[in-house]
Amino acid sequence: MTMDEHLLFLEEAIKEAELAAAIGEVPIGAVIVKDGKILAKAYNTRNKSQIATNHAEVLAIKKACKKFSYSILFINNLLSLDLILSKKEYSSLGGENTPNTLYN
């Protein structure tokens, strides 16, 4: 993945984080990419749903799996995917937004 591609996908993860923040969630977004295409994206819903596993990355993985009907072929290919996470840091006083990323 080129740096330009990574930045585009990071922007998508940040948009997901902003959706989480808009509903009062911890502002984390995730995007799963394969061969330069977004397979799935999601944001945290853990607090609102009261489901401890509703983290952005888990929800994105579940969405990607649904696209492939949870096929073993897809699961075996998880290692060839890129997971891009963004946590949008912010303060109620209008602090600076600082995206952070982690990808494989």
BELJOBEL-V554900 format. One line per field, one symbol per residue. ss: DSSP state (A for helix, B for strand, O for the rest). phi: phi as a letter, one per 30 degrees, with the letter a starting at -180 (. if undefined). Layout:
ss = ???
phi = ???
This chain:
ss = OOAAAAAAAAAAAAAAAAAAAAOOOOOBBBBBBBOOBBBBBBBOOAAAAOOOOOOAAAAAAAAAAAAOOOOAAAAAOAAAOBBBBBBOBOOOOOOOOBOOOOOO
phi = .ddddeddddedddedddddddcidddbbbbcbbhibddababebedddicecddedddddddddedchhddddedcedccccccbccdabdcidddbdbbbbc
